Each structure stands twice: as structure tokens, then as C-alpha cells.
Amino acid sequence: MGKISWGSYAYIQYSIEKIPSEDVQTALQEAFDEVAHLTYEPIFMTATIATVVIIVLSIIFRGPFKQDAIEENESLEK
């Protein structure tokens, strides 16, 4: 168990697969999957929410941004 405690995701998976007891292997795999899920879910949820907010803001401000670009081009041409 001490050898499994630290290492990369692939190494931990490999180490779990090498455990001779299938019950222990299954329990560790389930625990590892749960920890990975609890760790990465907030990151993906934050990224998803940020993406939706950016898309909504882009749609809301599309008109003003376009108008600003037109006005800037007109002022540069003068």
C-alpha cells in the first residue's frame, strides 16, 4: 500500500492492477475513482460555467462591439 500512495495516475492504476486480491483491487479502484471524480469535477464545472458566461456575454455585447469597431475604422480613415 505504501508503494501505491504516491505516483502518477498511470502508476497508481498499474499498481492497483498488480494486487493479487480481487476484492482489495476492486475496493481500491472504486475509492480511487471516487477521489478522482471529487477532485476533477469542480474544475470541469468551473470551466463549463465560465464558457457559458463568455458565450452569453459575447452575444449580449456583439452589437456594441461591432458598432465600436465601425466607429474606430471610420476615425482611422479620416
C-alpha positions in Angstrom: 0.0 0.0 0.0 2.9 2.4 0.8 4.2 2.0 -2.8 0.8 3.0 -4.2 0.4 6.1 -2.1 2.5 8.4 -4.3 2.9 8.4 -8.0 1.2 9.3 -11.3 -2.3 8.3 -12.3 -1.0 5.6 -14.6 1.4 4.2 -12.0 -1.4 4.1 -9.4 -3.7 2.3 -11.8 -0.9 -0.2 -12.7 -0.1 -0.8 -9.0 -3.8 -1.5 -8.2 -4.0 -4.0 -11.1 -1.0 -5.9 -9.6 -2.7 -6.5 -6.3 -3.4 -10.3 -6.0 -6.7 -10.0 -4.1 -9.6 -9.1 -6.4 -11.7 -7.7 -3.6 -9.0 -5.4 -2.4 -8.3 -4.4 -6.0 -11.9 -3.6 -6.6 -12.2 -1.6 -3.4 -9.1 0.4 -4.1 -10.2 1.1 -7.7 -13.6 2.3 -6.6 -12.0 4.5 -3.9 -9.5 5.9 -6.4 -12.2 6.6 -9.0 -14.3 8.4 -6.4 -11.4 10.6 -5.3 -10.5 11.4 -8.9 -14.2 12.3 -9.6 -14.4 14.5 -6.5 -11.1 16.2 -7.4 -11.7 17.0 -11.1 -15.5 17.6 -11.1 -15.2 21.2 -9.7 -12.6 22.1 -12.3 -14.7 20.9 -15.2 -17.8 22.6 -13.7 -16.0 25.9 -13.4 -14.7 25.6 -16.9 -18.2 24.9 -18.2 -19.8 27.8 -16.3 -17.1 30.1 -17.5 -17.6 29.0 -21.1 -21.3 29.6 -20.9 -20.8 33.1 -19.3 -18.3 34.0 -22.0 -20.7 32.9 -24.8 -23.6 34.8 -23.2 -21.6 38.0 -22.8 -20.3 37.7 -26.3 -23.9 37.5 -27.6 -25.0 40.4 -25.4 -22.2 42.7 -26.4 -21.9 41.7 -30.0 -23.8 44.7 -31.2 -21.8 47.3 -29.2 -18.5 45.7 -30.1 -19.5 45.8 -33.8 -20.5 49.4 -33.5 -17.3 50.3 -31.7 -15.3 48.6 -34.5 -17.1 50.5 -37.2 -16.6 53.8 -35.4 -12.9 53.1 -34.9 -12.5 52.3 -38.6 -14.2 55.5 -39.6 -12.0 57.5 -37.3 -8.9 55.9 -38.7 -9.9 56.6 -42.2 -10.2 60.3 -41.5 
